[in-house]
Amino acid sequence: MTKWTPRHEAPEPLEGNVVATITGGTVIWFVLFLVQLPFYGWFDDHGHLWWLWTCLAGGGLGLIGVWYVRKRDAAIRRAASAPRRAADAAR
């Protein structure tokens, strides 16, 4: 199996506005849930009720994701400013 594994460096991770991306995805999940809610009976009759609950679960997990990435961004900002604060304190 290792003879087919490419031997090159992994690319740098893409850093963007992660909080906005996760928040947007979470909003989409909740909107999909609300759009499908009036059709609850149809989904139940046809055995597709899991579609509704999948959207609700996606929105709920998205809320956890928003909390996580906000904490992550705050920690990254703190770590980036720590050397600068240490340099300012040494002066």
C-alpha angles and dihedrals in degrees: 000000000000093000089069095047110104115236106217136110120275115250121253113269116260111246117196138139094312095172092057092046094051092043091050091050091049092051090050091053092051092046090051089051092050093046091053096043096085088056094055092122094051092049090048093049093050098042095249098114089118088072089066094047092045090059091048091048090049090053092048093049088046090059089055088048092052090051091048098049092046090054090045093051091048090051092049091051091048092050092048093051095044096080090046091051091047091051091049091049091051091058 
